[in-house]
Amino acid sequence: MKTAGLFLCLVACLGITLAENGADADELVRFESVPVKLSPFRIRKAGEQGEIISQPQGTPLLGYLSRPQGQGPFPAIVVMHGCDGLRLSVKDLWPKRLVSWGYVVLVVDSFTTRNIKDTCQSTLPDRVFDAYGALDFLSKSSFVDVQRVALMGFSAGGTATLEGTKIEGNEQLMDHKFRAAVAYYPVCAASQGDATVPILILSGERDNWSPTEPCRKRLANLTDDSPPIELNIYKGTYHDFDAPEFAVGRRVFGHIEKYDPDAAAKSIRSVHTFLRKYLSN
């Protein structure tokens, strides 16, 4: 009851409109990550050597699917959680908000089927393939317009979002493509270069877990041919500034995580405008 009460309080405080009678709201679904494809060189060498190789299999995954009322097809958002897993704002608040804006939402659980608790002191490089596995799953849904799907990630999920939408990355191997991407406080890399889709990056000025300077450097290195990357930096804010569950703030491995209601509201408006711009018909 305490968890439910907290959720309702957060919904009221943030002004989230819940879609009434939404079909299959927060439905647990199962799908697989996209398998890492064998390169043509690897296949050719195996043939030359008489080696029998089998195509890799995807990793079984869980996800939470929410959708607006109606038949669609609707634009959709694939959501990737951070290194701490499915916290309240990622699993509940953001999906409710996005559904109220008219989007189907699939929150990817990258940890449960892998028996992972967190990756805050390690990395999980396969998460790009998780995101595209979710996109493939949505492509089979009659109520989703697969031409209008965005990728959205938080922290480590935001980092995976940037990895999955960089030029000359794994995106070029995928059957389906995202239309746009949103990354909350990701770890940027100046070497990532151009993007494959328009990207919105939202970061806190005082975030020393995902510092903003590498993001600035990446933007400075973009070519004229790159889709636009918008970087919003919120003054005086820390990591997880959009997450109401960190209203009191906390320190994790020397990094501060703290909610900032003003920055959160501004970022939510930016996300709403960005998605409307790039996922509209």
TAKAWO-V320878 format. One record per residue. N is the residue number from 1. SS is DSSP state (alpha for helix, beta for strand, coil for the rest). OMEGA is omega in radians with two decimals (none if undefined). Layout:
# TAKAWO-V320878
[[N,SS,OMEGA] [N,SS,OMEGA]]
This chain:
# TAKAWO-V320878
[[1,coil,3.13] [2,alpha,3.14] [3,alpha,3.13] [4,alpha,3.13] [5,alpha,3.10] [6,alpha,3.14] [7,alpha,-3.12] [8,alpha,3.10] [9,alpha,3.14] [10,alpha,3.11] [11,alpha,-3.12] [12,alpha,-3.09] [13,alpha,-3.10] [14,alpha,3.09] [15,coil,-3.14] [16,coil,3.08] [17,coil,3.14] [18,coil,3.12] [19,coil,-3.12] [20,coil,3.08] [21,coil,3.11] [22,coil,-3.11] [23,coil,3.03] [24,coil,3.14] [25,coil,3.08] [26,coil,3.14] [27,beta,3.08] [28,beta,-3.14] [29,beta,-3.13] [30,beta,3.10] [31,beta,-3.13] [32,beta,2.99] [33,coil,3.07] [34,coil,3.11] [35,coil,3.04] [36,coil,-3.04] [37,coil,3.05] [38,coil,3.13] [39,coil,3.07] [40,alpha,3.12] [41,alpha,-3.13] [42,alpha,3.13] [43,alpha,-3.13] [44,alpha,3.14] [45,alpha,3.11] [46,alpha,3.12] [47,alpha,3.13] [48,alpha,-3.08] [49,coil,-3.14] [50,coil,-3.11] [51,coil,3.08] [52,coil,3.14] [53,coil,3.12] [54,coil,3.11] [55,coil,3.13] [56,coil,3.10] [57,coil,3.07] [58,coil,3.10] [59,coil,3.07] [60,beta,-3.10] [61,beta,3.00] [62,beta,3.07] [63,beta,3.12] [64,beta,-3.03] [65,beta,3.06] [66,beta,-3.10] [67,coil,3.08] [68,coil,3.05] [69,coil,3.10] [70,coil,-3.06] [71,coil,-3.09] [72,coil,0.08] [73,coil,-3.11] [74,beta,2.89] [75,beta,-3.03] [76,beta,3.11] [77,beta,2.96] [78,beta,-3.05] [79,beta,-3.14] [80,beta,-3.11] [81,coil,-3.14] [82,beta,-3.06] [83,coil,-3.13] [84,coil,3.07] [85,beta,-3.00] [86,coil,3.07] [87,coil,-3.01] [88,alpha,-3.05] [89,alpha,-3.14] [90,alpha,-3.07] [91,alpha,-3.04] [92,alpha,-3.00] [93,alpha,-3.13] [94,alpha,3.09] [95,alpha,3.11] [96,alpha,3.14] [97,alpha,-3.11] [98,alpha,3.09] [99,alpha,3.13] [100,alpha,3.07] [101,coil,3.09] [102,coil,-3.11] [103,coil,2.86] [104,beta,-3.10] [105,beta,3.02] [106,beta,3.08] [107,beta,-3.08] [108,beta,3.03] [109,beta,-3.10] [110,coil,-2.97] [111,coil,-2.93] [112,alpha,-3.08] [113,alpha,3.10] [114,alpha,-3.10] [115,coil,3.13] [116,coil,3.09] [117,coil,3.08] [118,coil,3.11] [119,coil,-3.06] [120,coil,3.06] [121,coil,3.13] [122,coil,3.10] [123,coil,3.06] [124,coil,-3.01] [125,coil,-3.08] [126,coil,-2.99] [127,alpha,3.04] [128,alpha,-3.14] [129,alpha,3.03] [130,alpha,-3.11] [131,alpha,-3.12] [132,alpha,2.99] [133,alpha,3.09] [134,alpha,3.11] [135,alpha,3.09] [136,alpha,3.10] [137,alpha,-3.14] [138,alpha,-3.11] [139,alpha,3.14] [140,coil,-3.10] [141,coil,-3.11] [142,coil,-3.10] [143,coil,3.13] [144,beta,3.00] [145,beta,-3.01] [146,beta,3.08] [147,beta,-3.10] [148,beta,3.13] [149,beta,3.11] [150,beta,3.05] [151,beta,-3.10] [152,beta,-3.10] [153,beta,-3.11] [154,beta,3.10] [155,coil,3.11] [156,alpha,3.05] [157,alpha,3.05] [158,alpha,3.07] [159,alpha,3.08] [160,alpha,3.10] [161,alpha,3.11] [162,alpha,3.11] [163,alpha,-3.07] [164,coil,-3.11] [165,coil,3.08] [166,beta,-3.14] [167,coil,-3.11] [168,coil,3.05] [169,coil,-3.11] [170,alpha,3.13] [171,alpha,-3.09] [172,alpha,3.14] [173,alpha,-2.97] [174,coil,3.13] [175,coil,3.12] [176,coil,-3.07] [177,coil,3.01] [178,coil,-3.12] [179,coil,-3.11] [180,beta,-3.11] [181,beta,3.09] [182,beta,-3.12] [183,beta,3.04] [184,beta,3.10] [185,coil,3.08] [186,coil,2.92] [187,coil,3.14] [188,coil,3.04] [189,coil,-3.13] [190,alpha,-3.09] [191,alpha,-3.13] [192,alpha,3.05] [193,coil,-3.05] [194,coil,3.08] [195,beta,3.06] [196,coil,-3.13] [197,coil,3.01] [198,beta,-3.07] [199,beta,2.99] [200,beta,3.11] [201,beta,-3.11] [202,beta,-3.01] [203,beta,3.09] [204,beta,-3.09] [205,coil,-3.07] [206,coil,-3.11] [207,coil,3.10] [208,coil,3.04] [209,coil,3.08] [210,coil,-3.04] [211,coil,-3.04] [212,coil,-3.02] [213,alpha,3.09] [214,alpha,3.08] [215,alpha,3.10] [216,alpha,-3.11] [217,alpha,3.10] [218,alpha,-3.13] [219,alpha,3.14] [220,alpha,-3.09] [221,coil,-3.12] [222,coil,3.06] [223,coil,3.13] [224,coil,-3.10] [225,coil,-3.08] [226,coil,2.92] [227,coil,-3.05] [228,coil,2.99] [229,beta,3.14] [230,beta,-3.14] [231,beta,3.08] [232,beta,3.13] [233,beta,-3.05] [234,beta,-3.03] [235,coil,3.05] [236,coil,-3.06] [237,coil,-3.09] [238,coil,3.08] [239,beta,3.11] [240,coil,-3.09] [241,coil,-3.13] [242,coil,-2.97] [243,coil,-3.09] [244,alpha,3.13] [245,alpha,3.11] [246,alpha,-3.11] [247,coil,3.12] [248,coil,-3.11] [249,coil,3.09] [250,beta,3.11] [251,beta,-3.12] [252,beta,-3.13] [253,coil,3.10] [254,coil,-3.13] [255,beta,3.14] [256,beta,3.02] [257,beta,-3.07] [258,coil,3.10] [259,coil,3.05] [260,coil,-3.02] [261,alpha,-3.12] [262,alpha,3.12] [263,alpha,3.12] [264,alpha,-3.12] [265,alpha,3.13] [266,alpha,-3.12] [267,alpha,3.13] [268,alpha,3.08] [269,alpha,3.12] [270,alpha,3.12] [271,alpha,-3.14] [272,alpha,3.14] [273,alpha,-3.12] [274,alpha,-3.13] [275,alpha,3.11] [276,alpha,-3.12] [277,alpha,-2.98] [278,alpha,3.11] [279,alpha,3.09] [280,coil,-3.12] [281,coil,none]]
